[in-house]
Amino acid sequence: MSTSTNKPITDKKIVSISSKRQITIPQKFFTMLGFATEAECIVRGNELIIRPARQYSGGEFAEQILADLISQGLSGDELLDQFKAKQAQVRPAVESMIARAQAAANSEGEYFSYDDVFSDTEEPND
């Protein structure tokens, strides 16, 4: 009799919930998953998923921001000031995109279907 080696390894631990609705993440899971100071809680069906919070530093776009500002002829203090201002706009923009994507996934708000994006028919021009 052979056993499947493709099964995901699942660790399980029952944890207590305090009177203040608090739980303690077992150290093994905390370390294994790379938790820091924040956790992200997601409800999926009848499950609560707790995972390390994603950090969006804005540094992901630093090179593109700098290249754009340099191409505009900026340098010195002006370059630094504009870079800081543009970089500060990245995190709110990413959070907004994630919120809109979540709303679309929940069939809320404005979204486009596959057919809207890839339809072969064109709208007539008036």
N, C-alpha and C positions, 0 to 999 in steps of 0.2 A: 504494500500500500504506500503510495507516494504522497507527500504533502506539498502543497503549493508554496513556492518561495516568493511569489509575487504579492502576497497579502501584506497590506500596510501594517506596520507595527503600531499598536495602539496602547498607550499607557493610560491607566485609569486610576483615579483616586477620589474618594468621597471626602468632601470638605464640609465643615460646619459653617452655617450662616449665623452671624451674631444678631442680637436684637436690633442693631442699627443697620441690618441688611449687608454687612460686610463679610467678605471671605478673605482667606489668606491663600495666595497662590503657592503651592508646594515649591520648595527651593529647586528641586530637580527640573520642574517645568519652567520656572522663572528663568533659570540659567540656560536651559536647552533652547528656549524660544527667543532669548535675547531681550527680555523686558528691561525697561529702564525706570522712568518715573511716571509714565502714563500708560494706560491700557485702553484699547478700543473695544467697546461692547456693541455687538451686532445681534439683532433678533432675526433668525432665519427659521420660518415655520414655528415650531414649538421648541426651538433650541436657542440658547444664549451662547454666543461665541465671544470669548474673551481672548484678545491677542495683543501683542505689543503695538502701541500706537505708532502710526507711520509719521515720520518727521519729514517735513518739506522745508528745507533750509533756504531754498532759492538758489543755492550754489550750483544746482544742476544746469542753470542757464547762464552762469557767469560769463563763460567764454563768448557766447552769442551776444550777450548784452554789451560786453566790452568791444567786440568787433564792430557792432553797429554804431556805438558811440564814437569809436576811433574813425570809422568811415565818414562820420559827420564832421570830422575835423576837430573834435574835442581833445583837450590835453590838460595836464596839470590839475589844479583844483577844480576846474569846471568839469573835467572828466570824472573825477572822484565824486563830486556832488551829484552829477547826473547818474552815475553808476549806482550809488546808494539809493537814489530815488527809484530807479527802475527795478533794482533788486527787491526793494520793499514791496513792490506791486506784484511780485511773482507768487508769493504764498496765498494772498487773497484770491488771485486769479485761479490758482490750482484748486483751492477749496471750493470756489464757486463752480468750477467745472465738475468736480466730484459730486457736489450737491445736485447739479442738473442731471448728471448721469444716473445718480441714485433715484431721482424723481422719475426719470424716463424708465428705469428698470422697474419701478413700482407703478408704471402706467399713470403717472401724475405729470402735469405740466406739459410743455411742448416737446415733442420728439418726432423723429422721422423713422418710418419703417424701412425695411429692406427694399420694398418696391418703390418707395419714394426716392430712394437714393439711386437705385439701379434699374429703374424702369426704362424700357426701350422707347416708350412713347414720349414725344415732346409736347409741351403745352403750345397751342397755337399763339402766334403773336398777333396782337390787335393793332 
